[in-house]
Amino acid sequence: SCEEVFVVLKGSGTLYLAPSSHSKYPGKPQEFSIFSNSTFHIPVNDVHQLWNTNEEEDAV
């Protein structure tokens, strides 16, 4: 019930972000590449998932 802001300190990955929906299931997710020093914003009630795409541990 609040927006979120993330800063990637190290590593890289993929952000999956689906817009909020008043239906039972969220919309189709969009994919965004994230990497060290990336900053991204998650709007209120949007469904999201971060996926590590490298062998290093990510720090977000």
C-alpha positions, -999 to +999 in steps of 0.1 A: +000+000+000+030+023-006+054+031-034+089+017-032+123+030-045+152+006-049+189+012-055+211-016-068+244-015-050+261-044-068+252-072-092+227-073-121+194-089-128+159-085-142+130-066-128+096-080-137+069-054-132+032-058-138+007-030-134-018-032-106-052-045-115-085-046-098-091-081-112-079-113-095-046-114-115-021-087-124-014-077-160+014-092-181+048-082-166+073-061-184+110-070-181+137-044-172+174-050-170+189-038-137+226-034-129+249-018-104+240+019-096+205+014-111+176+031-093+140+022-100+105+030-087+077+006-080+042+023-080+016+016-054+001-019-057+022-029-087+033-066-087+071-069-089+099-095-087+136-092-089+156-120-105+194-124-101+210-131-135+246-135-125+267-156-102+274-128-077+251-120-049+230-089-056+227-060-031+196-040-035 
